[in-house]
Amino acid sequence: PRCRGCGEDLSQTAKEYLFHQYRVIKILGEGGFGRTYLVQDTHLRDQLRVLKKLITPMEGNNLKKVQELFQREAKRLSEFSHAQIPKLHAYFLENDSLYLVQEFIDGHDLLKEVLQNGRFKQKKILQLLQELLPVLDYIHSHKVLHRDIKPENIMRRRSSAPNLILIDFGAAKQFNSTLQQKGANVIYTPGYAAMEQMMGQPCPGSDIYSLGVTSLRLLTQSFPSHDQYGNRIDKLCFYDRKGLNWQWKEYAKNQAIAVDQKLADILDKMIEPCLENRYSCAQEVLADIERLKDNQSTIIQKTNNSKYKQLSLLFFV
């Protein structure tokens, strides 16, 4: 992009400039179809926002269809009101480019966190599920799918609670998919997506699957990589492509990673390859987690009662 005032190429300069009411601070990222900026909203005391510019290399009817899709999906996202979903403050079209203005999340993603601090223990995995499953329940009740849940798309807010935020879904993802002419349904990251999603038929169970895989990867600190030919490989051989199943429990056992059997059962059902055998909604997973917590509380109570009895006997001897 070029400055409206002097025409200077802004990708080659660090100078601040105004676009509408937004003062651009820096470029956060860029890809084949757009660029993301950190900006200040000059109409709201310079509050930080994220501005996404989406470039449209299309003309005529194709451009019109993309713009209509963008407007429809952006409108749906702007109607969301949830503390764990970045607020969409504005969206607009200008010079055949599309723009989204979203809430800025001050924090870091979970991939960065696990690489810096080490793998998540099962208590942290339970907290993750308890915080994010209600978010999935919320978006699914609005007939919206995330379609790309992975550690990079979960932010931990630096302050305030709840501090886990689900990012990077909605209008921009739909738009990029359309530009690539794969159809709006073919959105996923290899190594996290369920089979039905890769075949272009995502459903709420697909998001549950991706959240389950995300949990396993954070629990074991195992992430997909690629060979020299660009083929995706699992460095720790988590997924058996022939048998179409995850072999994470064998790895966890060999690495002495403690996992409660009931939690393992929940994770297994979340990542079940067969959609019919998987959890169909977030509420089902939450119900099993509550039963797990109740069971753990009962065990702790029984243990405490046993210790109390032993102390009582010692006191009276």
N, C-alpha and C positions, 0 to 999 in steps of 0.2 A: 504493500500500500504506500501511497505518497501523501505527504502533507498537503492539506488543502491550501495552506497559505503560500508556501515556497516551492512546493512540488518535489521536495527532497524525498528520496527512497527511505522510508522509515525502518525498513529491515536492516539498513546499514548505519543507523544512527541511534543514539541513546536519548536524543532530545524528546522531551514530553510534548504531546500535542493533544488538542481537543477534537473529539469526534462526537457531535451532538453535545450532550451534557457530560460526556465522559472524558476524563483526562487519562490518557494512556501512560502507565508507569513502566511496564516492561512486557515482553513476550514470554508467556508461560509454556507454550508448545506450538507445534505446527505439524501439519500432515499434508497429504496430497490434495485435500479438498477444503483446507481452511487453516485458520490460525487462532490461537487463544491468547488473550491479553489480560493482564491485571490492570484494572482501571479504578479511578476514583469518580464517584458521582458528585459533580459540583453542585447539584441541586439538593443534595442531602448531606451537607457538611463534610464532603469528601469521603464518604463511606466507601470502603473497598468493595469492588464487584469483579466478577469474571465476565469478560466480553468475548463471545465466540463468533467469529466471522466465517461463514460458510460460502465458498465460491461455487458458482453454478456454470459449468462449461457446457451449457445447453441452450437451445434456441426454440422459438415457436411453441408448439403444443407441449413438447417435453418439458420446457422450462415452466410453463403454466402449471402442469401437473405436479412438478416438484414443489413449486411455490404453494400450491393448494395443500399438498401433504404436509409441508412445513407448518403452515398456518394451523392446520387441524391438530397436529401433534403438539405444537407449542401451546395451543389453547388448553389442551387436556393437561399438560404439565403445569401450566400456570394456575390451574384450579386446585392443585395439590396444596394441602396445608398440614404439614407434618414436620415435627422438630428434627427428624433424622433424614430429611430430603431437602437438598438445597433449594431455596425459593427461586422461582423464575420471576424476575422483576419486570422484564420487558422483552419483546420480540418485534422485529420489524424488517422490512425489505428496503433495499436501496441499491440502485445501479446493478440490478440483477444479482446482488449478493444478499444473503440472509444473515440476520444477527440475533443472537440470544444474549441476554444480560442476566446473569445468575448471582446468587449469594456467594460470597467468598468464604471458604472454610479455612480457618487458621488452624493448621495441624499437619499431620503426616499420614500417609497410607500404611496399611498393615504389612505390605511387602517390605517396606523400608524398616518398619518396626521389628519384624521377625529376623531380618538380616542383621540388624544392629544388636538386638537383645537376645536372640536365640529363640528356639521353638516355644510355642504356647503349651502350657500344661493344661490338663483336662479341665481344671476349674475355670481357666480363662476361655476355653472353648465353650463351656456351658454358658458363661457370661455373654460371649459373642452370639450364640444362638438365641439366648433369651432377649437380647437387644435387637437383633435383626429380623427374627421371625415375625414380630408384630408389624414391622415395616413392610415385609412381603405380604402379610395379610391385608394391610391397608391398600397397597397398590393393586393387588389382585382383585380386591373388592371394587376397584374403580376400572376393572377390565384392562389393566395395563400390566405388561411384563417388563422386567428389567433386561433380561437376555444376556447379560455379560457380568455376572457376579464373579469376582476374583479379588485377591488381596489388594491389588492396585486400585480397585474401585470401592474400597471401604476406607474411609478417613476416620482417624481418631482426632476429635476436636481438642485443641490445646486447653480449653477451659469450658466449664459448664457441663451439665448432664441433661439428657443422655449424650455420651460423647462419641458414639459410633454413628457415622453418617454414610449413607449409601449414595454414591455419586455416579455420574456418567451414564445416564439413560434418558430416553425420551426423544425429543425432536431431532437433536443432532445425530443420534445414532440411526434413527429411521432415515434421515436425509442422506447420510453417507452411504448407507446400504443401497438406496435408490440410485445414487450417482454411479455406484459400481455395477448397477443393473443386475444385481443378484436377487432383487425382490426384498421387500421390507421384512420378510420373515427370516432371512438368512443372516443373522447377526449372532456371532459367538466367538469365543476364544478357544482354540484347540487345547485339550487337556483339562477343560472345565465344563464343557457342554455335553448334555445328554444326547443320545443317538437321535431321538425324535426331533430335537432342535436342529441338529446338523442336517437333517433331511427336510428342513423347512416347515416343521409342524410343532413349534414351541407351545407350551402350556404352563400353567402355574407349577406343575410338577417339575418342569425344566429348571426353574429358578431354585426350587428346593434341592434338586440334584447339584447344581452349581455351588450352592451354599454348603452342601455336605462335602463336596470335593475341596472347597476352600478351607473348611475346617480341618480336613485330613492333612492338607499341605502345611497349614500352620502348626498343627500338632506334631508333625514329623519333620518339618523344615525341608520338604522335598518339592521341587518345582520343575515344570517342563522346561526343556531346552531343545536346541536344534543341532543337527549334525552339519558337516560342511556342505551338504547338498540342500540344506534348508528343510529337511524332514524333521518333524517333531519327534523327540525321544524323551522318555522318562528316565532321568539319570539313575534313579534308584529302582527302576523296573516295577513301579507301582501297579501299572495296568497291564493285564494280560490280554492282548488284542485277539488272540485265538480263542481264548475262553470267554472273552468279553466280561471280565470281572476284575475288581480291585483286590490287590494282594497286600493291603496296607497292614493288616494285623500281624502277618508273619514278620514284616520289617519291624513293627513296633516291638514285638516280642524279642527279636534279636538285638534291638537297640536298648532294651530294658526301659521302654517308654510305658509308664503305668497308665492303663485305660480301664475304667470300670466296665464290666461286661454289659451292663444295661446301656451305658453310653455308647459302647461299641455297636450294640444292636440298633440303636437309634441312627447312628451314622451309616450303618450298613443299609438300613431301609431308606435313608435319604439318597444314597447313591446306587440304589437298585437299578440295573440296566433296563429291566422290564418295567415299563410305565405302570402297568396294572398292579404290580407288587410294591410300588413306591408309595410314599405318602402323597396323597392327592392335594393337600392344602396345608398351610402353615399351622393352622389350629391343631391339626392332628399331631404334628411334631411337638408343639408346645404342651399338649396334654400328656404325652409320654415323658417329657422332661419334668413336668410337675410330679408324675408318679415316681420318677427316679429320685427327685428331691425328697419326696415324702418317705420313700424307702430308706434313703440315707439318714434322714432325721430319726426314723424309728431305730435304726441300728445304733446311732450315736446315743440315743436315749437309753437303750438297753445296756449299752456298754457303761454309761454313767451310773445306772442303777446297780449294776453288778459291782462296780468299784465302791459304791456307797455301802452296799451290804458287807463287802469284805472289810471295809474300815470299821463298820459298826461291830462286827464280830471281834475284831482286834481290840476295840475299845472296851468290850465287856469281858474279855478273857482275863 
